[in-house]
Amino acid sequence: MNQYNEQFANATRQFADAAAEASRLALANAQDIFGLQLAAVEKNATATFAYLGELAEVRDAEGLKAVLPKGVQVARENVERAISVGQEVVGRTIKANEAIGQVAKGQFEAATAQAKAEADKVVKAAKK
């Protein structure tokens, strides 16, 4: 009976370790993604406010004609930055999910190996 309790405790400890590692990977990924998105928002806001400052200084139609192309450029760069960050987020999330999958696979393989070893012990004991 004590052997079963020990096996259960070992399996529970292995599962807890694997769950902690998966949580650590997921949290690190979320932290990285948040940092990427925050940096992009900061850059977009800085560029937009700089443009709005220039736009506020316009006093006539000629000045407006001169500033409008820059507004289109700022908007285009903001969209490109957002798309780039979105692609980076997807890539990092895929890598994090693959790493979590490897942790789960390792946990499953360890449990399978342990169960096979115990089954082999029982077979050997039964043959004696």
Secondary structure, DSSP 8 states (H G I E B T S, - for coil): -HHHHHHHHHHHHHHHHHHHHHHHHHHHHHHHHHHHHHHHHHHHHHHHHHHHHHHHT--SHHHHHHHHHHHHHHHHHHHHHHHHHHHHHHHHHHHHHHHHHHHHHHHHHHHHHHHHHHHHHHHHHHH-
